[in-house]
Amino acid sequence: MKKVANSVLARYLAVLIAVIAGSLCIISLAGILLASAVNVYDDSLDSAVANGQKNLLNLYSRYIFEEM
């Protein structure tokens, strides 16, 4: 009986985590849409995102080559 209860609890926790993750995704998308609607989302934000992606790529590639 205890194993069944743990299984049910784990299932409910997994659903709860999925709902929270989905809600955060929807909130972030709504924020992006709102920012673009009021013209906050401009080229400077695009360049900041591009720089962040480039920095992450550099860090990741450096990690891969150092581990080899």
Helices and strands as residue ranges (DSSP letters): H 2-37, H 43-67
